[in-house]
Protein backbone atom coordinates (compact mmCIF):
# COMPACT_ATOMS: atom_id res chain seq x y z
CA UNK A 1 0.00 0.00 0.00
CA UNK A 2 1.11 3.57 -0.63
CA UNK A 3 2.34 5.71 2.14
CA UNK A 4 1.18 9.23 2.87
CA UNK A 5 4.44 10.61 1.48
CA UNK A 6 3.94 8.66 -1.74
CA UNK A 7 0.42 10.02 -2.10
CA UNK A 8 1.63 13.56 -1.45
CA UNK A 9 4.36 13.13 -4.07
CA UNK A 10 1.81 11.82 -6.58
CA UNK A 11 -0.50 14.72 -5.74
CA UNK A 12 2.35 17.19 -6.20
CA UNK A 13 3.31 15.57 -9.50
CA UNK A 14 -0.28 15.72 -10.74
CA UNK A 15 -0.62 19.37 -9.65
CA UNK A 16 2.62 20.22 -11.42
CA UNK A 17 1.47 18.50 -14.61
CA UNK A 18 -1.92 20.24 -14.45
CA UNK A 19 -0.28 23.65 -13.93
CA UNK A 20 2.06 23.03 -16.86
CA UNK A 21 -0.88 21.97 -19.01
CA UNK A 22 -2.88 25.06 -17.97
CA UNK A 23 0.13 27.26 -18.73
CA UNK A 24 0.47 25.73 -22.22
CA UNK A 25 -3.28 26.08 -22.79
CA UNK A 26 -3.27 29.70 -21.62
CA UNK A 27 -0.33 30.43 -23.88
CA UNK A 28 -2.23 28.93 -26.83
CA UNK A 29 -5.37 30.89 -25.97
CA UNK A 30 -3.32 34.10 -25.79
CA UNK A 31 -1.84 33.31 -29.20
CA UNK A 32 -5.31 32.63 -30.60
CA UNK A 33 -6.64 35.87 -29.04
CA UNK A 34 -3.74 37.83 -30.50
CA UNK A 35 -4.29 36.27 -33.91
CA UNK A 36 -8.02 37.01 -33.67
CA UNK A 37 -7.33 40.67 -32.79
CA UNK A 38 -4.93 40.95 -35.73
CA UNK A 39 -7.52 39.48 -38.07
CA UNK A 40 -10.19 41.78 -36.69
CA UNK A 41 -7.93 44.80 -37.24
CA UNK A 42 -7.28 43.64 -40.81
CA UNK A 43 -11.01 43.22 -41.44
CA UNK A 44 -11.72 46.68 -39.98
CA UNK A 45 -9.10 48.16 -42.28
CA UNK A 46 -10.57 46.34 -45.28
CA UNK A 47 -14.07 47.55 -44.46
CA UNK A 48 -12.84 51.14 -44.05
CA UNK A 49 -11.03 50.94 -47.39
CA UNK A 50 -14.10 49.46 -49.05
CA UNK A 51 -16.33 52.15 -47.54
CA UNK A 52 -13.96 54.87 -48.76
CA UNK A 53 -13.96 53.43 -52.28
CA UNK A 54 -17.74 53.14 -52.30
CA UNK A 55 -18.18 56.71 -51.04
CA UNK A 56 -15.88 57.94 -53.78
CA UNK A 57 -17.76 55.94 -56.39
CA UNK A 58 -21.12 57.24 -55.15
CA UNK A 59 -19.86 60.81 -55.42
CA UNK A 60 -18.70 60.15 -58.96
CA UNK A 61 -22.06 58.61 -59.82
CA UNK A 62 -23.92 61.53 -58.26
CA UNK A 63 -21.90 63.95 -60.38
CA UNK A 64 -22.57 61.90 -63.51
CA UNK A 65 -26.29 61.80 -62.73
CA UNK A 66 -26.45 65.60 -62.25
CA UNK A 67 -24.65 66.11 -65.54
CA UNK A 68 -27.05 63.77 -67.32
CA UNK A 69 -30.07 65.44 -65.73
CA UNK A 70 -28.81 68.89 -66.73
CA UNK A 71 -28.27 67.80 -70.32
CA UNK A 72 -31.70 66.19 -70.40
CA UNK A 73 -33.37 69.28 -68.95
CA UNK A 74 -31.63 71.54 -71.43
CA UNK A 75 -32.66 69.30 -74.31
CA UNK A 76 -36.26 68.74 -73.23
CA UNK A 77 -37.30 71.90 -71.40
CA UNK A 78 -35.52 74.69 -73.23
CA UNK A 79 -37.96 74.79 -76.14
CA UNK A 80 -40.94 74.74 -73.73
CA UNK A 81 -39.51 77.60 -71.71
CA UNK A 82 -38.93 79.54 -74.90
CA UNK A 83 -42.55 78.94 -75.96
CA UNK A 84 -43.78 80.06 -72.55
CA UNK A 85 -41.69 83.21 -72.76
CA UNK A 86 -43.04 83.98 -76.23
CA UNK A 87 -46.64 83.45 -75.11
CA UNK A 88 -46.06 85.61 -72.06
CA UNK A 89 -44.69 88.34 -74.28
CA UNK A 90 -47.73 88.11 -76.58
CA UNK A 91 -50.10 88.31 -73.61
CA UNK A 92 -48.22 91.27 -72.18
CA UNK A 93 -48.44 93.11 -75.50
CA UNK A 94 -52.21 92.45 -75.70
CA UNK A 95 -52.71 93.66 -72.13
CA UNK A 96 -50.69 96.79 -72.83
CA UNK A 97 -52.65 97.43 -76.00
CA UNK A 98 -56.06 96.87 -74.36
CA UNK A 99 -55.38 98.71 -71.13
CA UNK A 100 -52.53 100.95 -72.11
CA UNK A 101 -54.17 104.29 -72.66
CA UNK A 102 -57.44 103.56 -70.89
CA UNK A 103 -55.93 102.22 -67.68
CA UNK A 104 -55.44 105.57 -65.90
CA UNK A 105 -58.97 106.52 -66.93
CA UNK A 106 -60.36 103.29 -65.45
CA UNK A 107 -58.41 103.74 -62.22
CA UNK A 108 -59.82 107.25 -61.76
CA UNK A 109 -63.37 106.02 -62.43
CA UNK A 110 -62.93 103.16 -59.96
CA UNK A 111 -61.58 105.54 -57.29
CA UNK A 112 -64.63 107.77 -57.81
CA UNK A 113 -66.98 104.78 -57.52
CA UNK A 114 -65.28 103.74 -54.27
CA UNK A 115 -65.77 107.23 -52.82
CA UNK A 116 -69.48 107.14 -53.73
CA UNK A 117 -69.85 103.70 -52.13
CA UNK A 118 -68.14 104.90 -48.95
CA UNK A 119 -70.55 107.82 -48.65
CA UNK A 120 -73.54 105.52 -49.29
CA UNK A 121 -72.39 103.06 -46.62
CA UNK A 122 -71.89 105.89 -44.14
CA UNK A 123 -75.47 107.17 -44.77
CA UNK A 124 -76.87 103.65 -44.44
CA UNK A 125 -75.05 103.17 -41.14
CA UNK A 126 -76.47 106.45 -39.86
CA UNK A 127 -79.99 105.38 -40.94
CA UNK A 128 -79.61 102.02 -39.17
CA UNK A 129 -78.40 103.82 -36.05
CA UNK A 130 -81.41 106.14 -36.11
CA UNK A 131 -83.79 103.19 -36.57
CA UNK A 132 -82.23 101.39 -33.63
CA UNK A 133 -82.53 104.52 -31.50
CA UNK A 134 -86.19 104.97 -32.49
CA UNK A 135 -87.10 101.48 -31.33
C-alpha positions in Angstrom: 0.0 0.0 0.0 1.1 3.6 -0.6 2.3 5.7 2.1 1.2 9.2 2.9 4.4 10.6 1.5 3.9 8.7 -1.7 0.4 10.0 -2.1 1.6 13.6 -1.5 4.4 13.1 -4.1 1.8 11.8 -6.6 -0.5 14.7 -5.7 2.4 17.2 -6.2 3.3 15.6 -9.5 -0.3 15.7 -10.7 -0.6 19.4 -9.7 2.6 20.2 -11.4 1.5 18.5 -14.6 -1.9 20.2 -14.4 -0.3 23.6 -13.9 2.1 23.0 -16.9 -0.9 22.0 -19.0 -2.9 25.1 -18.0 0.1 27.3 -18.7 0.5 25.7 -22.2 -3.3 26.1 -22.8 -3.3 29.7 -21.6 -0.3 30.4 -23.9 -2.2 28.9 -26.8 -5.4 30.9 -26.0 -3.3 34.1 -25.8 -1.8 33.3 -29.2 -5.3 32.6 -30.6 -6.6 35.9 -29.0 -3.7 37.8 -30.5 -4.3 36.3 -33.9 -8.0 37.0 -33.7 -7.3 40.7 -32.8 -4.9 41.0 -35.7 -7.5 39.5 -38.1 -10.2 41.8 -36.7 -7.9 44.8 -37.2 -7.3 43.6 -40.8 -11.0 43.2 -41.4 -11.7 46.7 -40.0 -9.1 48.2 -42.3 -10.6 46.3 -45.3 -14.1 47.6 -44.5 -12.8 51.1 -44.0 -11.0 50.9 -47.4 -14.1 49.5 -49.1 -16.3 52.2 -47.5 -14.0 54.9 -48.8 -14.0 53.4 -52.3 -17.7 53.1 -52.3 -18.2 56.7 -51.0 -15.9 57.9 -53.8 -17.8 55.9 -56.4 -21.1 57.2 -55.1 -19.9 60.8 -55.4 -18.7 60.1 -59.0 -22.1 58.6 -59.8 -23.9 61.5 -58.3 -21.9 63.9 -60.4 -22.6 61.9 -63.5 -26.3 61.8 -62.7 -26.5 65.6 -62.2 -24.7 66.1 -65.5 -27.0 63.8 -67.3 -30.1 65.4 -65.7 -28.8 68.9 -66.7 -28.3 67.8 -70.3 -31.7 66.2 -70.4 -33.4 69.3 -68.9 -31.6 71.5 -71.4 -32.7 69.3 -74.3 -36.3 68.7 -73.2 -37.3 71.9 -71.4 -35.5 74.7 -73.2 -38.0 74.8 -76.1 -40.9 74.7 -73.7 -39.5 77.6 -71.7 -38.9 79.5 -74.9 -42.5 78.9 -76.0 -43.8 80.1 -72.6 -41.7 83.2 -72.8 -43.0 84.0 -76.2 -46.6 83.5 -75.1 -46.1 85.6 -72.1 -44.7 88.3 -74.3 -47.7 88.1 -76.6 -50.1 88.3 -73.6 -48.2 91.3 -72.2 -48.4 93.1 -75.5 -52.2 92.5 -75.7 -52.7 93.7 -72.1 -50.7 96.8 -72.8 -52.6 97.4 -76.0 -56.1 96.9 -74.4 -55.4 98.7 -71.1 -52.5 100.9 -72.1 -54.2 104.3 -72.7 -57.4 103.6 -70.9 -55.9 102.2 -67.7 -55.4 105.6 -65.9 -59.0 106.5 -66.9 -60.4 103.3 -65.5 -58.4 103.7 -62.2 -59.8 107.3 -61.8 -63.4 106.0 -62.4 -62.9 103.2 -60.0 -61.6 105.5 -57.3 -64.6 107.8 -57.8 -67.0 104.8 -57.5 -65.3 103.7 -54.3 -65.8 107.2 -52.8 -69.5 107.1 -53.7 -69.9 103.7 -52.1 -68.1 104.9 -48.9 -70.6 107.8 -48.6 -73.5 105.5 -49.3 -72.4 103.1 -46.6 -71.9 105.9 -44.1 -75.5 107.2 -44.8 -76.9 103.7 -44.4 -75.0 103.2 -41.1 -76.5 106.4 -39.9 -80.0 105.4 -40.9 -79.6 102.0 -39.2 -78.4 103.8 -36.1 -81.4 106.1 -36.1 -83.8 103.2 -36.6 -82.2 101.4 -33.6 -82.5 104.5 -31.5 -86.2 105.0 -32.5 -87.1 101.5 -31.3 
